Amino acid sequence: QVQLVESGGGLVQSGGSLRLSCAASGSIFSLPYMGWFRQAPGKQRELVADITRGGSTKYADSVKGRFTISRDNAKNTVYLQMRSLKPANTAVYYCNAQRPAPTGPVDDYWGQGTQVIVSS
């Protein structure tokens, strides 16, 4: 099975930066899609950024120009560099991986989440 472990969350002041890490138990080449989601209290989980095996990236409009998703294949790790953080970015951030599966369209894998709190 695929296991994902997030780290790097914490409390920062508005305007500060954090780098989140998602370490996979196996080669990330086995995962066609990986992404970062976030969920604030009372809100739906939303896509922040994603990256494909081929390196294509997408970002939510609200984070374009401030967040960067990247991968380190040697470390089997995906990163989310967050800059110019705002209190509205406060949420639990989750790493997600998807791949086709015989039981359905895709198998979903999730990390345990890492909390980001941005103070005003």
Protein Blocks (a to p, Z undefined) as FASTA:
>chain_A
ZZdddehiacddehiacddddddfbdfklpmbacdddddehiacddfbdcdfkopacddf
klgokaccdddfklopacdddehiafklgccdddddddddfkbmbdcdddebjaddddZZ
